């Protein structure tokens, strides 16, 4: 992806928005992640979303 474009209508609906983009390389497929690690990651994501 070279470019990210947010149309004016987006900003009209969400004027106080902030957009962040993450590029990740070298990610493992979910099937290659041990279940304990996947559970820990899921827990961290839930916690991060609750705080914000």
N, C-alpha and C positions, 0 to 999 in steps of 0.2 A: 504494500500500500504506500503510495507516494504522497497522497493528499487526503485530508479529512475536511469535509465541508459541512458546516451546520447552517441550514437555511434560516432566513430571517424569521420564519414562522416558529421555529424552535425557540428563539430568544424572546419572542412575544409571549409564548406560553410559560417559559422558564427564565425570566430575566436575571435571576441571581445565580444561575447555573455556573458551574466550573467543570470543564471537561479535561479529563486526563486520559492519556493513551499509553498503554504498556506494550512493548514489543518483547517477546520472549523467544529465545532460540535454544535449541537443545533440550526441549521438554521431553520427558518420558511419557509413553502412553499410560493411561490410567491402569491398564492391566498389569503393568510392570511395577506398580507402587505397592509395597506391602500394605495389607489392610490396616495395620496399626498406624502406619504413617498417614494413610488416607484419612483415618478417623481423627488423628491429631490435626491435620490440615483443615478438615471440615469444622472442627471445634474452633480453631483460630479464626476462620472466616465468619462463623456465627458470632463470635465475640466481637470481632471488628465491626460488624454491621449493627450490633446492639448498641455499641458505644457511640456511634455516629448517627 
